[in-house]
Structure formats: structure tokens, C-alpha cells
Amino acid sequence: MPQPARLPRKPNLVFFLPDQQRADTLACCGNPRVHAPNLNSLAAESTVFSHAYVTQPVCAPSRASLLTGVWPHISGCTNNGFPPDSRIHFLPQLLGDSDYRTAYIGKWHLGKPGPKAHGFEEFVSVERVSDYSNFLLENGLKPDHESGGFSALTISNLPIELSQPKFVERHACDFIQGNARSPFLLVVSFVEPHSPYNSPFNDEHALEQIDVDPSATVPLSEDVPLRYRLTREWQQDRAARDGTGKIRRFNFGLTLEEYRDIRQRYFGLVTFVDQSIGAILASVENTGLREDTLIVHTSDHGDLLGAHQLFGKGVMFEEAVRVPCLVRAPGQTRGRVISQPLSHIDFVPTVLELLGSPPAAQCAGKSRAALVRGETMPVESVFMEWAPYRKVDKRIKMDSSLAPREKVERAAKESTRAVITPDGWKLCLRDKDLNELYNLRDDPVEIRNLYGSAPGSVIAGCAEQISRWQESTSDKLDLSTNK
């Protein structure tokens, strides 16, 4: 007898969001040495945006943009510690379909009231005091943090079965299996490969095969923003004073050997997350949902890992702002690489279209679903921003030897607006610190700041793009105050 026709169902979404994974940790983005077989297999069946950029290179603003489609300066989430405006809708609310079961599992980092106030029906937390900390208590572990939870370093030393990735993985698989008959929207937000750079996979990669970034051997010169140089000074000081020979509390290196050691551990964390992603993808397959599920993988920002002699994020260098971005549409089996720049501001409009939902007026970006379908779209510039921390930046020494205190305080409060053009120019304009201009085609590692030497027409053209973007997005930052 002929089999009955398969009834169509609304597509699911599984959205993987690791914290601080830079683009070149995957083979499709230039690094086949990192052991990430599941992500590499996913990339082979996905549309790979090889030049995807965050809206702001720090956790909360980037996550807010990814989940709302709104620029940080509009959402009010302009840095860590600034929750988004409560009037702004998140992805489940923008989808607006009561047939969907929705869950957020893992790191939130967007303050109170939490995911359930933003359309997620289920929330499994991994904050300091959380579902995860309760899980550890139930398994006989004793808290070591004043909050009653567990320190990041303690968590990083746990065996695999008690680890955060495995905890997130189990809950994600349970959600998929428990909702196999209903359309669902699932965000899987890993803490890793964020510091501390430590896990059971520290020795996964041979140390002799770990390269360092070319800019790691180039000292930060005076044509680099003062805030960057102040951050480097602080990191050097922390590394020097914490030189115990063991895992450093702040994980900053001073020598190329220490850079390699940190990168080795960081790549091990990528492998750790990759294993859990593999298990979650297998759960999608085993429940027969592969043909009905949109899979997305990206990150909130990258990690310098010693590039420009810096660690972490919070700067406009490529290692911090460029992230992996994989999109596997339901039924897609062949991969393609899109090299034109993509902004995270386009994420929500793209996902909504791929899920069959109408566009949301709130979203500032454009759907790139046509690129996922193999069609073409015009190449456009991408924009990024930076705003200062809520409190005095503890990553900066106010009594620095690099500049008088007045200049240090000014640089610590700088804001940036940046553009990357289709022809590879990258202009960063600031209100209280040095401006930068790089030609990413000739100088992809951003060693030569051309702001003082490039043709005026180049700077003027890029600056005009930033000005038009500011006007179109109601951005009130005054960039003319930089003197």
C-alpha cells in the first residue's frame, strides 16, 4: 500500500549560542586543527557566513541584539549590567505563535526578570545560583562562592558528567524529545569557551600544533586607542602578579609560550562544547526532526587570545568582533560559504522568515534568508558600536604610566562607532579616544592604523556611511567631540 502523505509541520529552531567563540575555530573559517567534528559536519551542510560580525563585542549587548533584532543604543543594553528596555520584544514574542513550545537553556546574562518574561516558557539556568548549582548541590558538592554557588574555576575542574556543557546538553535533549510532536524554539546557550580556559580537554590539542596570532608579537603602538593599551597594561600586571605556574585566575599570558598554553586550553573548550552540540544534533535526528528543524550556530563575540597582546573582547579588532555563523535550513544537505559581510542585526529577521513568520517592525536589520536559499543579495556595509561599562572599568589602572589620569579617565569612557565596507575598509570613530582605519584586504591582522595617512576621500566616505547609519538608527552619539 502507498504510504500516506507526510503532513507538513511548522519548522523548529535550535539555536546554539556559545560564549566567546571566535570565527577561526572552525575548519570552514580557516582552522582545521581545532577538533570540532560535529560543528565541522554541520558546516558542511549549512550556509556558512564566513564574515559574520557582532553588533557590540561584549556579552549582554550582543545577546540582546541577537534575541531582539535591535541595536544596543536603542535597546538600552549598551554594555554588561544594562538590561534591555522591558518594552522590547524577544524572539519568541516576535514569532507570536502559540503553537510553539519555547525554551532557553544555559547562560542568560541579560538581567532580571529573565527569559520567562520574554516569551520563553521554560528556562534552565546556569548562573551563579541556578538550576545548575542546585544540580551540583544534589550531587554532594559544597559551594565555594560567597553567593552560595560555585566559582567558575571550581566548575571548570569538574568531571564531564558534572560539567556545565553536559548539564546543558541533557536538558536540551530532554526538551527536544519531550516536544517532538509540537513545533519548538530552543536556545542552547553554553558558557564555554569563555574563561577560565580550563576543562577536561586541556590536552586535547598537541601544544606544538598551536599557532599564535601574527599580531601577538607586535607591541601596541601609540596609534592604537589608549583604552586598548590601558587594558593591556592591566592584563600584563595581573599575569605578572599571579605567576604561580598553575592555572591563572585571570588567565592572561605574558610570553608566546603562555599564549600557546591558553590557546590550547581554549581550543579544548571548543571541543568540549562541540561534543555536546553533537549529542543535541543526534537528538534532533533520532526524533525524526531533521527535515523540520532550522539549526543555527553563532557566538556573542570572539576572544583575542593574545592577538595584539590582548585577551578577551571589548575591542574592535577582528578576533573580538568576527564570529562563526552557520545556518542549516530544514532539509538542507549541501553547504555553501557566503563571504560577504553579515551583521548579527540581521539574525532575527532572517530566522523569522526561515520559520515562515512575517517580519517584525521592531527589527532594524534585513532578512538574509535569500542567501540561505542560495540566492544573491547586494553586498552591504556592516556597523558596530561600543559604549562604556556602567561603573569605572576595573580593567584599567587609573594611575597608569601610559598617560595622565585625566586622559586615562577620558579614554575609559570612550564610545565607538565602526563600519566595515564591502571593499574591506574598516573605520572606527570615537568620541574620546583615537580613531582607527584599516584595510582588511591588505592588512587582515590590523597592524597598520592608516587613519593619519590614508586618502581623505576614504576616511570621508566611511565616515559618511557611519553618519547616515547613525541618522537612520536614531543614534545620538556625538563623534565630533574627539580632540
Backbone torsions as a table, in degrees:
resi	resn	phi	psi	omega
1	MET	NA	143.0	177.0
2	PRO	-67.3	143.9	179.3
3	GLN	-73.8	142.1	178.1
4	PRO	-63.3	148.4	-179.8
5	ALA	-62.0	140.6	179.9
6	ARG	-74.9	121.7	-178.7
7	LEU	-69.9	135.0	178.2
8	PRO	-68.1	149.4	176.1
9	ARG	-133.8	159.4	178.7
10	LYS	-67.8	141.3	-177.2
11	PRO	-70.9	146.6	174.1
12	ASN	-88.0	165.3	170.9
13	LEU	-129.2	128.2	166.9
14	VAL	-117.6	117.4	-174.5
15	PHE	-115.9	109.2	177.7
16	PHE	-88.5	126.8	-178.6
17	LEU	-133.3	81.8	172.2
18	PRO	-71.1	160.7	-177.0
19	ASP	-103.8	119.2	171.5
20	GLN	77.2	36.1	175.3
21	GLN	-96.9	115.7	-179.7
22	ARG	-79.9	163.9	-170.9
23	ALA	-62.9	-43.3	-171.1
24	ASP	-83.4	40.8	172.1
25	THR	-106.5	3.8	-179.8
26	LEU	-123.1	151.7	-179.0
27	ALA	-61.4	-37.0	-177.5
28	CYS	-67.8	-15.3	178.2
29	CYS	-113.9	20.0	168.2
30	GLY	107.4	5.4	-178.9
31	ASN	-133.4	86.4	179.1
32	PRO	-74.9	-5.9	-177.1
33	ARG	-79.0	-22.6	-180.0
34	VAL	-75.3	130.7	-176.8
35	HIS	-79.9	94.0	179.7
36	ALA	-138.8	63.2	-172.9
37	PRO	-62.3	-34.5	-177.5
38	ASN	-72.9	-43.0	176.5
39	LEU	-68.1	-36.5	177.7
40	ASN	-66.0	-38.0	176.5
41	SER	-67.5	-39.8	176.9
42	LEU	-62.2	-41.7	179.7
43	ALA	-61.5	-35.7	-179.1
44	ALA	-66.5	-14.5	179.1
45	GLU	-115.4	9.7	-171.7
46	SER	-120.7	167.6	164.4
47	THR	-84.3	117.7	-177.4
48	VAL	-100.9	117.5	173.2
49	PHE	-92.0	98.7	-171.1
50	SER	-75.7	-12.6	178.3
51	HIS	-129.9	64.9	178.2
52	ALA	-94.3	138.3	-175.0
53	TYR	-126.2	144.8	177.7
54	VAL	-77.7	165.5	173.8
55	THR	-81.5	-30.6	177.3
56	GLN	-155.7	131.9	-171.7
57	PRO	-83.5	61.8	171.4
58	VAL	-158.6	158.2	-163.9
59	CYS	-55.6	-65.7	-167.7
60	ALA	-61.8	-50.9	-179.3
61	PRO	-60.2	-39.8	179.7
62	SER	-63.9	-45.2	179.3
63	ARG	-63.3	-40.4	179.4
64	ALA	-62.0	-42.8	178.1
65	SER	-63.6	-41.8	-179.5
66	LEU	-62.4	-32.6	-174.4
67	LEU	-97.6	-9.9	-177.8
68	THR	-124.8	-21.8	-175.3
69	GLY	75.0	22.3	-175.2
70	VAL	-120.3	140.7	177.9
71	TRP	-65.5	148.1	178.9
72	PRO	-54.2	-41.7	-177.2
73	HIS	-69.2	-13.9	175.7
74	ILE	-94.6	-40.7	-178.7
75	SER	-71.9	-20.8	-174.7
76	GLY	86.7	-9.7	176.8
77	CYS	-87.9	78.1	-172.6
78	THR	-93.9	-7.4	172.6
79	ASN	-170.7	175.9	177.2
80	ASN	-59.1	136.9	-179.1
81	GLY	96.9	-5.0	176.7
82	PHE	-111.4	99.7	179.4
83	PRO	-68.7	152.8	177.8
84	PRO	-64.2	151.9	175.2
85	ASP	-54.4	132.9	-175.5
86	SER	-66.0	-15.3	-180.0
87	ARG	-82.1	-10.4	-177.9
88	ILE	-85.3	134.6	-178.1
89	HIS	-88.2	148.1	177.7
90	PHE	-101.0	172.5	-172.0
91	LEU	-49.9	-49.0	-179.9
92	PRO	-61.4	-36.1	178.7
93	GLN	-70.1	-37.0	178.2
94	LEU	-68.7	-35.3	176.2
95	LEU	-64.0	-42.5	171.3
96	GLY	59.7	38.9	-177.4
97	ASP	-125.4	111.5	-176.4
98	SER	-69.5	-11.2	176.8
99	ASP	-70.9	-21.3	-174.9
100	TYR	-82.2	134.9	167.0
101	ARG	-90.8	135.0	-172.5
102	THR	-127.4	140.9	-179.7
103	ALA	-148.5	146.1	173.3
104	TYR	-123.2	118.7	-176.9
105	ILE	-122.2	118.9	176.8
106	GLY	117.2	-152.3	-172.9
107	LYS	-68.8	130.9	-179.9
108	TRP	-101.5	-65.7	173.0
109	HIS	65.5	22.3	178.5
110	LEU	-120.0	20.8	173.0
111	GLY	73.4	-173.1	178.7
112	LYS	-83.7	151.8	14.2
113	PRO	-90.4	-0.8	175.9
114	GLY	99.9	174.5	-173.2
115	PRO	-58.5	-33.6	-176.3
116	LYS	-66.3	-22.2	176.1
117	ALA	-82.3	-5.8	-176.3
118	HIS	-119.4	24.9	172.0
119	GLY	99.6	-3.3	177.5
120	PHE	-89.0	122.9	-177.4
121	GLU	-74.7	-33.1	-179.9
122	GLU	-121.5	144.0	177.6
123	PHE	-141.5	120.9	174.0
124	VAL	-112.1	113.9	-168.8
125	SER	-98.2	152.8	175.8
126	VAL	-130.7	23.1	178.0
127	GLU	-68.8	-175.6	-174.4
128	ARG	-55.5	-51.6	173.1
129	VAL	-111.1	114.3	-163.8
130	SER	-161.7	-176.8	172.6
131	ASP	-59.4	-37.7	-179.3
132	TYR	-68.9	-43.3	179.0
133	SER	-64.3	-35.8	175.2
134	ASN	-63.7	-37.8	176.6
135	PHE	-60.8	-41.5	178.9
136	LEU	-67.6	-39.7	177.3
137	LEU	-61.3	-42.2	179.0
138	GLU	-63.3	-24.1	178.7
139	ASN	-96.1	16.3	170.4
140	GLY	87.6	8.3	179.4
141	LEU	-83.6	148.7	-179.7
142	LYS	-104.2	131.9	-179.8
143	PRO	-59.5	147.9	178.0
144	ASP	-126.6	12.9	179.8
145	HIS	-118.5	146.5	-176.5
146	GLU	-60.3	-21.0	179.2
147	SER	-74.9	-11.7	-173.6
148	GLY	95.7	1.7	177.2
149	GLY	-105.6	-150.7	-173.8
150	PHE	-125.4	140.0	179.5
151	SER	-70.4	156.3	179.3
152	ALA	-62.0	-37.0	-179.4
153	LEU	-67.8	-40.8	176.6
154	THR	-61.2	-45.2	179.4
155	ILE	-61.3	-39.1	-177.2
156	SER	-67.7	-17.4	-179.5
157	ASN	-96.0	2.1	-177.3
158	LEU	-75.9	154.1	174.9
159	PRO	-66.5	163.3	-173.1
160	ILE	-55.0	-44.1	-174.4
161	GLU	-65.8	-21.1	178.3
162	LEU	-104.4	4.3	-172.6
163	SER	-76.4	161.9	176.2
164	GLN	-62.5	-47.6	179.8
165	PRO	-57.1	-42.4	-179.2
166	LYS	-67.5	-37.5	177.1
167	PHE	-62.2	-47.9	178.5
168	VAL	-62.4	-43.6	179.8
169	GLU	-57.7	-48.3	-177.3
170	ARG	-60.4	-44.2	-178.8
171	HIS	-68.7	-35.5	177.4
172	ALA	-65.1	-44.7	179.1
173	CYS	-63.9	-40.5	177.9
174	ASP	-61.4	-40.7	-179.7
175	PHE	-65.4	-43.7	179.9
176	ILE	-62.0	-47.4	-178.3
177	GLN	-66.6	-33.9	-178.7
178	GLY	-78.2	-12.9	-177.8
179	ASN	-124.9	27.4	-176.1
180	ALA	-63.6	-23.1	-177.4
181	ARG	-93.9	-4.2	-179.1
182	SER	-123.2	149.8	172.3
183	PRO	-65.9	145.0	-177.7
184	PHE	-141.3	158.6	175.6
185	LEU	-126.0	116.3	-173.5
186	LEU	-127.5	122.2	171.8
187	VAL	-102.2	125.9	179.6
188	VAL	-115.2	104.3	-170.0
189	SER	-111.5	102.2	179.8
190	PHE	-82.7	145.6	172.3
191	VAL	-73.5	-39.7	-177.6
192	GLU	-75.4	154.3	7.2
193	PRO	-89.6	29.9	174.9
194	HIS	-57.8	152.7	175.2
195	SER	-61.6	154.9	7.7
196	PRO	-73.4	138.5	-177.2
197	TYR	-75.7	82.2	-173.3
198	ASN	-161.1	135.8	-179.9
199	SER	-170.3	175.6	173.5
200	PRO	-63.7	-7.7	-176.9
201	PHE	-106.9	24.8	-178.7
202	ASN	-57.1	-34.8	-176.2
203	ASP	-103.1	17.6	-178.2
204	GLU	-62.4	-35.2	-176.9
205	HIS	-110.9	134.8	179.8
206	ALA	-64.7	129.1	-175.5
207	LEU	-60.0	-34.6	-177.9
208	GLU	-70.3	-12.9	178.1
209	GLN	-97.9	5.0	-178.7
210	ILE	-90.9	115.8	176.4
211	ASP	-90.5	159.5	172.8
212	VAL	-108.8	158.2	178.4
213	ASP	-65.2	142.7	-179.6
214	PRO	-55.2	-33.0	-177.7
215	SER	-77.8	-5.6	-178.6
216	ALA	-65.7	-21.2	-179.0
217	THR	-98.3	4.1	-177.1
218	VAL	-106.8	114.4	179.7
219	PRO	-62.2	150.0	176.4
220	LEU	-69.5	119.0	-176.9
221	SER	-89.4	175.1	-176.4
222	GLU	-72.8	-8.3	175.4
223	ASP	-92.4	10.8	172.0
224	VAL	-98.5	144.0	-178.6
225	PRO	-49.6	141.2	-178.5
226	LEU	-60.2	-37.8	179.9
227	ARG	-59.1	-37.2	178.9
228	TYR	-65.8	-43.0	-179.4
229	ARG	-68.3	-34.5	176.4
230	LEU	-67.2	-39.7	176.7
231	THR	-62.8	-42.8	178.4
232	ARG	-62.1	-42.5	178.5
233	GLU	-58.6	-43.6	179.5
234	TRP	-65.0	-42.8	180.0
235	GLN	-64.6	-40.5	176.8
236	GLN	-61.8	-42.6	-179.3
237	ASP	-63.7	-43.2	179.2
238	ARG	-65.0	-40.8	179.7
239	ALA	-65.5	-41.8	-177.5
240	ALA	-66.4	-39.0	-176.8
241	ARG	-82.5	-10.0	-179.2
242	ASP	-114.2	29.1	-175.2
243	GLY	-79.7	72.0	-176.6
244	THR	-90.8	-11.7	-174.7
245	GLY	87.1	-10.3	177.7
246	LYS	-102.1	-172.7	178.6
247	ILE	-62.7	123.7	-177.6
248	ARG	-73.7	143.2	179.4
249	ARG	-59.7	-39.9	-177.1
250	PHE	-102.2	-5.6	170.8
251	ASN	60.4	35.0	177.0
252	PHE	-103.3	142.1	-178.7
253	GLY	-107.8	165.0	178.4
254	LEU	-120.2	-32.1	-176.2
255	THR	-113.7	165.9	178.5
256	LEU	-62.6	-33.5	177.7
257	GLU	-63.9	-41.0	178.3
258	GLU	-69.2	-36.0	174.9
259	TYR	-58.7	-46.4	-178.6
260	ARG	-62.6	-40.6	179.9
261	ASP	-62.0	-43.3	179.3
262	ILE	-65.7	-44.0	179.5
263	ARG	-63.5	-37.9	176.9
264	GLN	-58.7	-45.4	-179.9
265	ARG	-68.4	-38.9	178.4
266	TYR	-63.0	-45.6	178.0
267	PHE	-62.3	-34.4	175.4
268	GLY	-61.8	-36.4	177.0
269	LEU	-67.5	-36.5	175.2
270	VAL	-61.0	-42.5	176.9
271	THR	-62.6	-40.6	179.9
272	PHE	-58.6	-50.5	178.7
273	VAL	-63.8	-39.4	-179.6
274	ASP	-58.6	-38.7	179.6
275	GLN	-63.0	-42.4	179.0
276	SER	-68.5	-38.0	175.9
277	ILE	-60.9	-40.1	177.2
278	GLY	-59.8	-41.6	179.2
279	ALA	-65.9	-38.4	-179.7
280	ILE	-69.7	-41.3	175.7
281	LEU	-62.0	-37.5	177.3
282	ALA	-64.1	-34.9	177.7
283	SER	-64.9	-39.2	175.4
284	VAL	-61.0	-44.9	179.2
285	GLU	-63.4	-47.0	-173.3
286	ASN	-67.8	-23.8	177.3
287	THR	-91.0	5.3	176.9
288	GLY	73.4	25.6	-173.6
289	LEU	-106.8	7.9	-175.9
290	ARG	-58.2	-43.3	-176.3
291	GLU	-73.3	-8.1	-175.8
292	ASP	-116.0	9.2	-169.9
293	THR	-125.0	127.0	171.6
294	LEU	-85.1	125.0	179.7
295	ILE	-112.0	129.3	177.9
296	VAL	-130.2	140.1	175.2
297	HIS	-136.2	126.1	172.0
298	THR	-152.5	-168.1	179.2
299	SER	-143.2	159.3	-177.2
300	ASP	-75.9	-22.0	176.3
301	HIS	-177.7	175.4	179.9
302	GLY	-99.3	-155.5	-179.9
303	ASP	-149.7	129.1	-177.4
304	LEU	-66.9	-35.5	175.3
305	LEU	52.3	37.0	179.0
306	GLY	98.9	-13.3	175.1
307	ALA	-60.1	137.8	-176.7
308	HIS	57.6	21.6	-178.9
309	GLN	58.9	36.9	179.7
310	LEU	-131.2	161.4	175.9
311	PHE	-130.1	157.5	177.2
312	GLY	84.6	-140.9	-173.2
313	LYS	-138.7	-151.3	175.5
314	GLY	82.6	8.4	178.1
315	VAL	-129.6	169.4	-176.1
316	MET	-95.0	6.1	176.5
317	PHE	-64.7	151.1	-173.7
318	GLU	-55.4	-37.7	-176.7
319	GLU	-62.1	-23.3	-179.5
320	ALA	-95.8	-29.9	-171.8
321	VAL	-103.2	-16.1	-178.3
322	ARG	-100.2	131.6	-172.2
323	VAL	-134.1	161.0	173.8
324	PRO	-68.0	151.4	175.6
325	CYS	-152.3	108.5	-179.7
326	LEU	-117.1	134.1	177.5
327	VAL	-132.0	112.2	175.1
328	ARG	-107.0	110.8	-179.5
329	ALA	-73.7	156.3	176.8
330	PRO	-53.3	126.8	178.9
331	GLY	84.1	-7.3	-178.3
332	GLN	-70.9	133.6	-179.9
333	THR	-125.5	-14.3	-178.2
334	ARG	-114.2	139.6	-178.2
335	GLY	-90.3	159.5	172.9
336	ARG	-149.5	150.6	-179.8
337	VAL	-113.1	126.7	176.9
338	ILE	-106.4	114.7	-175.0
339	SER	-92.0	-12.9	-179.1
340	GLN	-70.2	147.7	-176.3
341	PRO	-59.9	143.0	178.4
342	LEU	-131.2	137.8	176.7
343	SER	-103.7	143.4	174.2
344	HIS	-59.5	-19.9	179.2
345	ILE	-63.1	-19.3	179.6
346	ASP	-88.8	-2.3	-172.4
347	PHE	-63.5	-54.5	-176.2
348	VAL	-62.3	-47.3	177.5
349	PRO	-57.8	-37.7	179.6
350	THR	-66.0	-46.6	-179.9
351	VAL	-62.9	-43.3	-179.8
352	LEU	-59.7	-43.7	179.5
353	GLU	-65.8	-41.4	-179.5
354	LEU	-67.3	-24.4	175.7
355	LEU	-87.5	-0.4	178.3
356	GLY	82.2	19.3	-178.4
357	SER	-99.8	149.1	177.7
358	PRO	-68.1	159.2	179.6
359	PRO	-65.1	155.7	179.8
360	ALA	-107.5	130.5	-177.2
361	ALA	-61.3	-26.4	-178.4
362	GLN	-64.0	-29.6	-169.7
363	CYS	-74.4	134.9	-178.9
364	ALA	-87.1	-21.2	-174.8
365	GLY	-92.5	-171.1	-179.9
366	LYS	-118.7	148.5	173.4
367	SER	-68.9	133.9	174.0
368	ARG	-109.2	24.0	-179.6
369	ALA	-59.6	-31.0	178.9
370	ALA	-59.7	-39.1	178.2
371	LEU	-65.8	-38.1	177.8
372	VAL	-64.0	-33.7	179.7
373	ARG	-80.6	-1.1	178.4
374	GLY	92.6	8.1	178.2
375	GLU	-89.1	179.4	-180.0
376	THR	-110.9	153.8	174.3
377	MET	-141.2	152.7	178.0
378	PRO	-59.1	144.6	176.8
379	VAL	-80.2	130.1	-177.5
380	GLU	-126.7	161.1	175.3
381	SER	-71.0	154.5	172.8
382	VAL	-116.0	151.3	-176.4
383	PHE	-124.3	149.9	178.6
384	MET	-140.7	163.8	-179.7
385	GLU	-143.7	164.2	174.5
386	TRP	-144.1	138.0	173.7
387	ALA	-131.9	152.6	-175.0
388	PRO	-68.9	163.1	176.4
389	TYR	-65.9	158.7	-179.2
390	ARG	-62.2	-44.4	-178.5
391	LYS	-106.7	177.2	176.0
392	VAL	-57.1	131.0	-176.5
393	ASP	-68.3	111.2	-179.8
394	LYS	-71.3	-9.0	179.7
395	ARG	-85.6	9.3	-178.7
396	ILE	-129.0	133.9	175.4
397	LYS	-85.9	116.6	-178.8
398	MET	-69.6	-24.5	177.4
399	ASP	-96.3	40.8	-175.5
400	SER	-66.9	151.5	174.2
401	SER	-85.0	-5.6	-175.2
402	LEU	-80.7	-24.9	-176.5
403	ALA	-163.9	159.2	174.6
404	PRO	-60.5	154.4	-175.3
405	ARG	-56.3	-37.8	-179.7
406	GLU	-59.7	-42.7	179.5
407	LYS	-71.8	-35.5	178.2
408	VAL	-62.7	-47.4	-179.9
409	GLU	-62.2	-37.3	178.8
410	ARG	-66.0	-47.4	-178.2
411	ALA	-63.7	-35.5	-178.9
412	ALA	-63.9	-22.3	-177.5
413	LYS	-104.3	17.2	-176.3
414	GLU	-70.8	151.3	171.1
415	SER	-120.1	150.9	-175.8
416	THR	-130.4	145.7	165.9
417	ARG	-129.0	133.1	-172.8
418	ALA	-132.8	152.0	175.3
419	VAL	-134.4	142.6	169.0
420	ILE	-119.2	119.7	-174.2
421	THR	-91.1	161.2	178.8
422	PRO	-58.6	-26.5	179.2
423	ASP	-93.4	14.3	168.2
424	GLY	92.7	7.8	175.4
425	TRP	-83.4	139.7	178.8
426	LYS	-128.5	110.8	-179.0
427	LEU	-111.9	129.2	176.4
428	CYS	-118.4	113.2	178.9
429	LEU	-104.7	138.2	-176.6
430	ARG	-127.8	155.4	177.6
431	ASP	-90.2	-21.9	-174.3
432	LYS	-139.7	23.2	-179.4
433	ASP	-158.3	-179.8	-176.3
434	LEU	-65.2	146.0	172.8
435	ASN	-87.9	160.4	179.7
436	GLU	-135.3	147.5	172.6
437	LEU	-141.4	125.1	178.3
438	TYR	-128.0	147.3	170.8
439	ASN	-100.9	100.1	-173.0
440	LEU	-67.9	-18.6	177.7
441	ARG	-77.1	-42.2	-179.8
442	ASP	-87.6	-25.7	-172.9
443	ASP	-138.4	67.9	-174.4
444	PRO	-64.8	-19.9	179.8
445	VAL	-95.0	4.3	171.8
446	GLU	57.7	57.8	177.9
447	ILE	-93.5	-33.3	-172.2
448	ARG	-109.2	105.8	174.7
449	ASN	-77.6	112.0	-173.7
450	LEU	-96.2	11.1	-174.1
451	TYR	-59.6	-34.6	-178.1
452	GLY	-89.1	-2.9	-174.2
453	SER	-131.5	-13.7	-177.3
454	ALA	-72.4	157.1	175.8
455	PRO	-55.3	139.2	-179.2
456	GLY	-58.8	-28.4	-179.5
457	SER	-65.6	-33.8	178.7
458	VAL	-67.0	-49.5	-179.1
459	ILE	-63.1	-44.2	-178.6
460	ALA	-63.4	-39.9	179.9
461	GLY	-65.3	-44.0	178.9
462	CYS	-67.9	-41.6	179.5
463	ALA	-62.9	-36.5	178.3
464	GLU	-65.4	-36.6	176.6
465	GLN	-63.6	-43.0	177.5
466	ILE	-61.8	-42.7	-179.7
467	SER	-61.7	-44.4	179.7
468	ARG	-65.4	-38.7	177.4
469	TRP	-63.8	-44.1	178.1
470	GLN	-58.3	-43.6	-179.0
471	GLU	-64.7	-41.9	-176.9
472	SER	-72.5	-20.3	-178.4
473	THR	-111.2	13.0	177.9
474	SER	56.6	40.8	178.6
475	ASP	-90.5	118.1	-172.9
476	LYS	-94.6	3.4	-178.3
477	LEU	-60.4	129.2	179.4
478	ASP	-94.0	107.3	-178.3
479	LEU	-87.2	-1.1	-179.5
480	SER	-82.8	-4.6	-177.5
481	THR	-81.6	-7.2	-177.0
482	ASN	-75.1	115.1	-178.6
483	LYS	-129.8	NA	NA
